[in-house]
Structure formats: structure tokens, C-alpha cells
Amino acid sequence: MTGKFNLDSDSIGKLLDDPEARAVLDEVAPQIAVHPMINFVKAMPVNQLLNAAGAEVSADVVETLRTRLAAL
């Protein structure tokens, strides 16, 4: 069974607009939604953004996000 989102193709903007996904983002990595560059990357696929986050988001946080979002 696949989750509600495809993290390879769905944008971070789509997740930010979804109440369940937004709650996960706000809980696990609140810095993403309020990052000064978020408006410039809203069309970027989630996995692409997480891979590019580098030092901004730890590998443990990225894995937790992927797991929790896939469970939606």
C-alpha cells in the first residue's frame, strides 16, 4: 500500500497545503515551513528538497519525515 503522497513527485507546497502533512512537517522539522527560501522551492518535489537540505536538516530528521509522510 502506498501513502497519500509520492515524495518523488509531489511538491513541498502540496504538503504544506495539506493539514495532515503540514502537521507532520511542523512537528518533525518546523524550520522547513518558515525557512526564508520556502516560497522559492514550493514547486520542488519533497525528496529533491530533502536531499538538497544538507546541513539544514539532519539525516535522522529526513528519515523520520519520509517515514511519517509515507504513513499518511
Backbone bond lengths (Angstrom), bond angles and torsions (degrees), N, CA, C in turn:
res aa  C-N    CA-C-N  psi(-1)  N-CA   C-N-CA  omega(-1)  CA-C   N-CA-C  phi
1 M - - - 1.454 - - 1.522 109.35 -
2 T 1.300 116.36 132.53 1.456 120.10 178.36 1.516 109.82 -96.72
3 G 1.307 115.83 159.71 1.450 121.23 -179.13 1.518 112.18 -79.18
4 K 1.288 114.14 -177.31 1.467 123.47 -179.26 1.530 111.36 -67.86
5 F 1.313 116.30 -26.36 1.457 121.24 -175.05 1.526 111.60 -121.85
6 N 1.319 115.26 149.30 1.454 122.07 170.71 1.524 105.65 -105.42
7 L 1.311 116.54 105.30 1.462 120.42 -174.08 1.518 112.99 -69.22
8 D 1.325 116.93 -14.45 1.465 120.02 176.09 1.521 112.19 -81.69
9 S 1.326 117.51 -23.99 1.472 119.14 -176.62 1.528 114.47 -123.19
10 D 1.323 118.24 -26.33 1.465 119.57 179.44 1.521 110.25 -76.42
11 S 1.311 115.21 140.26 1.461 120.56 -176.11 1.522 111.80 -80.70
12 I 1.314 114.60 158.84 1.455 120.34 175.12 1.529 109.16 -63.13
13 G 1.320 117.20 -32.40 1.465 121.06 176.70 1.518 111.89 -61.31
14 K 1.322 117.07 -40.09 1.470 121.32 177.59 1.519 110.20 -61.58
15 L 1.321 117.30 -41.80 1.455 120.45 178.52 1.522 111.82 -67.73
16 L 1.311 116.62 -39.96 1.458 120.03 178.71 1.525 111.54 -64.18
17 D 1.328 117.11 -29.26 1.470 121.69 179.98 1.527 112.80 -82.25
18 D 1.325 117.72 -15.91 1.461 122.14 -178.90 1.535 108.89 -92.54
19 P 1.339 118.28 123.86 1.475 119.72 -176.45 1.526 114.58 -58.11
20 E 1.330 118.62 -40.96 1.468 120.64 -179.56 1.525 111.38 -67.39
21 A 1.321 116.32 -46.33 1.461 120.68 -179.76 1.528 110.43 -66.23
22 R 1.315 116.31 -40.29 1.470 120.41 179.75 1.530 110.27 -62.11
23 A 1.331 116.85 -38.76 1.466 120.30 178.41 1.525 110.77 -62.59
24 V 1.335 116.91 -40.44 1.466 120.58 177.75 1.528 109.68 -64.59
25 L 1.327 116.66 -47.72 1.466 119.95 179.54 1.525 111.02 -59.15
26 D 1.339 116.73 -45.48 1.463 120.31 -178.31 1.530 112.33 -64.95
27 E 1.326 116.46 -32.89 1.467 120.04 179.93 1.521 112.39 -77.70
28 V 1.337 116.56 -45.78 1.464 120.89 -172.12 1.531 112.56 -86.61
29 A 1.319 116.94 -39.46 1.471 120.88 -177.31 1.530 110.09 -143.37
30 P 1.321 117.02 69.87 1.468 120.02 -175.91 1.527 114.27 -60.44
31 Q 1.327 116.86 -20.19 1.463 119.85 -179.41 1.529 112.39 -68.36
32 I 1.329 117.79 -21.26 1.471 120.07 -178.02 1.522 111.03 -65.99
33 A 1.318 117.20 -51.06 1.470 121.58 -174.32 1.526 112.93 -65.27
34 V 1.320 117.42 -26.82 1.466 120.23 -176.83 1.530 112.94 -107.21
35 H 1.326 116.47 5.80 1.467 119.64 -179.35 1.533 109.19 -61.11
36 P 1.328 118.16 139.91 1.462 120.92 -178.13 1.531 114.58 -59.43
37 M 1.327 117.57 -21.60 1.466 120.65 -178.28 1.531 113.39 -98.26
38 I 1.339 118.33 3.32 1.459 120.77 -172.75 1.533 112.08 -58.29
39 N 1.303 118.73 -37.23 1.471 120.01 -179.73 1.526 112.50 -64.97
40 F 1.303 117.28 -24.00 1.462 120.91 -179.77 1.530 112.86 -84.33
41 V 1.326 116.79 -15.79 1.465 119.61 -176.32 1.526 113.34 -117.32
42 K 1.319 117.96 8.82 1.467 120.72 -176.86 1.526 113.33 -58.88
43 A 1.308 118.26 -27.62 1.469 120.96 179.99 1.531 112.20 -85.14
44 M 1.320 117.66 -6.90 1.463 122.28 -177.08 1.525 110.24 -75.22
45 P 1.339 117.50 136.85 1.465 119.93 174.79 1.533 110.67 -58.46
46 V 1.326 115.47 145.01 1.462 121.15 -175.74 1.522 112.16 -54.55
47 N 1.319 118.18 -51.00 1.468 119.87 -178.05 1.518 112.05 -62.11
48 Q 1.306 117.87 -36.15 1.466 120.55 177.64 1.528 109.81 -63.87
49 L 1.313 116.55 -43.18 1.463 120.26 178.73 1.525 110.94 -64.80
50 L 1.331 116.62 -44.86 1.469 119.55 179.89 1.520 111.52 -63.75
51 N 1.320 117.61 -38.15 1.470 120.54 177.33 1.522 111.42 -66.87
52 A 1.319 117.18 -33.30 1.457 121.47 -178.67 1.528 112.55 -83.04
53 A 1.311 117.59 -13.60 1.465 121.41 -174.05 1.519 112.74 -64.24
54 G 1.327 116.62 -28.35 1.462 120.09 176.17 1.509 113.26 52.21
55 A 1.305 116.53 -124.81 1.459 122.48 -176.19 1.524 113.30 -71.51
56 E 1.332 116.80 -14.22 1.469 120.30 -179.45 1.531 111.60 -66.71
57 V 1.339 116.58 -33.85 1.459 122.02 -177.51 1.527 107.81 -134.30
58 S 1.325 116.51 123.37 1.471 119.82 -176.77 1.521 111.29 -66.92
59 A 1.324 115.71 158.96 1.466 121.72 179.24 1.527 111.28 -60.60
60 D 1.324 117.59 -35.94 1.466 120.60 177.94 1.525 111.45 -65.28
61 V 1.312 116.78 -40.90 1.461 121.16 178.73 1.528 109.86 -66.75
62 V 1.312 117.30 -42.12 1.464 121.43 178.56 1.526 110.10 -59.79
63 E 1.320 117.43 -45.83 1.469 120.40 179.86 1.527 111.27 -64.96
64 T 1.319 116.89 -40.47 1.468 120.47 177.07 1.519 110.70 -62.32
65 L 1.318 116.90 -43.66 1.468 120.54 177.52 1.519 111.14 -59.93
66 R 1.311 116.26 -48.36 1.470 119.85 -179.40 1.527 111.08 -59.41
67 T 1.313 116.55 -44.07 1.463 121.24 -179.22 1.524 111.14 -65.10
68 R 1.330 116.26 -47.86 1.474 119.96 -177.06 1.522 111.84 -68.20
69 L 1.336 117.51 -39.46 1.464 119.92 179.25 1.528 111.35 -69.68
70 A 1.314 116.74 -36.02 1.478 120.19 178.18 1.520 111.18 -66.35
71 A 1.326 117.03 -25.40 1.462 121.18 -179.22 1.528 112.81 -79.76
72 L 1.311 117.81 -11.23 1.472 120.09 179.84 1.514 110.95 -71.23
